[in-house]
Amino acid sequence: MAKTRKTDLRIGIDSGGTFTDFVIYSGGRLTVRKVPSTPADPSEAILKGLADFLPASRALIIHGTTVGTNALLEKKGGRIAFITTAGFEDIIFIGRQTRKHLYSLKGEERSHIISPGLCFGLEERIQAGGRVEKPFQKKDLDRIIGILKKEKVEAVAVCLLHSYANPEHERAVADKLRQAGFKVSSSSSLMPEYREFERASTTVINAYLLPVMDRYLGQLQEKMSGAQLKVMQSNEGYISAERARQEPIKTILSGPTGGVVGAYHLARSAGFRKVISFDMGGTSTDVSLIDGRIKMSTENLVGDFPVRLPMVDVHSVGAGGGSIVYVDKGGLLRVGPESVGANPGPACYGLGDIPAVTDANLCLGRLDPEFFLGGRMKIYPERSRKALETVARKIGRSLIETALGVVAIANASMEKAIRVISVERGYDPRQFSLVSFGGAGGLHAVEIAKHLRIPRVIIPRFAGVLSALGLLLADSVKDYSRSLIRLAQKTDPEELERAFAEMAGQALAEMAEDGFNPDEVLIERHLDLRYLGQSHELTIPYRSGAFHKFSYLNEFHRQHRRLFSYYHQHRPVEIVNLRVRAVAKAPKVKLRPYQEGPEIPDSARIKKQWLYYEKDKYQVEVIDRSRLLAGNRLPGPVLIVDAESTTFVPPGQVATTDRFLNLIIERAS
């Protein structure tokens, strides 16, 4: 595996549905660029954006990708097979006794990414304690391999019963399959935890993505002329491209995670530790709550598929600048979740006539048509008006009323997403600040914050490319887990210490392969705990030492009470899983503070234009954000534009630039 090299040139690349963003850090300076995405082959946009830098073979490139996510959601992965213990071949299709709509009388349709005819059972058995009950017979596997070759299978998911307790059989099967020329996803190396369905589902999805991501990243590495390629994971850290090709499921929320990492670091540097990240792009909006640190979850759904790996807790909705505006069969105005994407894009791009949220903002005067992407991209306001007037006639409203309705509907959808990660999880949004970024975020964030009574909106510098900047603020992170089902009160702390030490040794060895010394790696330890008889657990930090040996129990009771409003101080607590996180601190982009300036420079005032807000019409100034100084104060209504995004400050609000040139928007006093 290639070791991490020290380099002065670092590039973050975030491939989005509409644009591919680049942040280049060289010689202590940041430069940014946006290139229209090429969904058919994302590497085309990447290579176009890197054309000036590829000759620099020592460049470190960190890539946030949606290739895996799109392959899963669109069901365009590889042709795969599933091998498990005989009698459990249908586990992927049976799932658990859970339903999306509990009281619906209709049966739910269940589809999966694998054919039932390619699910095979091996005559072998390992007990839950790890003892071999029935030895593995290699001749059974030889017969299955013959069928797999005949069926032209590309990758195989191997998930044998209780392999988390004893991986002996599973390793033998995986080795034999690799020798036969198949790509293999093995549950004992990917997710050695109990819960057969979740473990099988995670392993199958990884196998499904193996051919797609292996081809994509392999070709990208070849075309990058020897540059060092890293890939962002879903757990707020990056891994090598080689590891991502073996475990592509770990990159499934790669893009949104970069944005959360960027929001965390920039908010922290500005003095805010309790924030909600709000990433509104062209296709979707991703939100995440940060209470001092980035929230993680192991109970995740991507589409309809459970993925039980540590991921940043991100909630997504189909609302973005490219969300389609239409009238449904009942005559109601609707927005999204479908998107026009990069091609043809909103009607104003001049390639199509489908109205989108961006067209509504343009009709309301909330975009400067002469300064879209800093003036680098020509847009056509008349096409937006024509497309939206078609919708307006269908609902019997004026163009402006329709555009205001489109914005209100999109805002309501995004407000609901923020409530899911805050109010529904025991957090009061009034205690947080909203960090808004993405190309479209600044147009909607202040109105959304007002409705949710969030007191402050932070629009970071480089807001339009913050996900790409976040990639350059990330560390190298690896997660490990192991099931150890014991009653906590009867578990010897020394047993936990030995298990944690073994997992930490594996982490340090793999970090060494990436070029990190042990003294550069921070090891974090956690326990998954639950009350005896419960079916789900909470993840609690674990600290060593005689004083702390049972302190995790008090923390478990406290967290349980916060989340569920009750706890049982004397009820037995069960340990389910041990978790180790290895974090190697990478060199960071250094954000330099600026000295405060006296007044807004005249050169920042571009022009005045009309815009609409709550049925009123205002003539507002358009301000070039790149020319603002620290300490400048901008009372609304005002439009603040830069090369990547636009910020709309409504009446009654005031925007102030802090020492890092972030916009801090609060109610005018």
Summary of the structure (lengths in Angstrom):
residues: 669
radius of gyration: 26.0
end to end distance: 57.0
largest distance: 81.3
contacts: 2371
relative contact order: 0.11
helix: 35%
strand: 29%
